[in-house]
Structures are given as C-alpha cells and as structure tokens.
Amino acid sequence: MPNKTIAAIGAIAAIIITCVIKDIDGAIVGAGVAAIAGLGGYVFGKTRK
C-alpha cells in the first residue's frame, strides 16, 4: 500500500478514536470520515492511472 493510503487509514482511525473518547456527535464523525474517504479515493484514483 502507498504511504498516503496508510496515512489516510491512520487519520480515520485517529478521528474515530478521538470522537469516541470525547463523545462527539456521530454526524460530525460521519462527515469527517466521508471527507477523508473521498480524499483517499481521489488520491488512489490518481496514482492508479
């Protein structure tokens, strides 16, 4: 896996863990994860071509 993919997975995990610890609203978590997943998909699509 490329380093960017590993970094994206780590970032998502860090956000989820942080939100679980701080008990932040699930909608905020969903929006953040969706944004990171979209960015990760974009990077993956660019590097794949």
RAFENNOR-V249641 format. One line per field, one symbol per residue. psi: psi as a letter, one per 20 degrees, with the letter a starting at -180 (. if undefined). burial: 1 if it has 16 or more other C-alpha atoms within 10 Angstrom, else 0. Layout:
psi=???
burial=???
This chain:
psi=qqhhgggggggggggggghggilqphhggggggggghggghggghghh.
burial=0000000100010001000000000000100010011001000000000
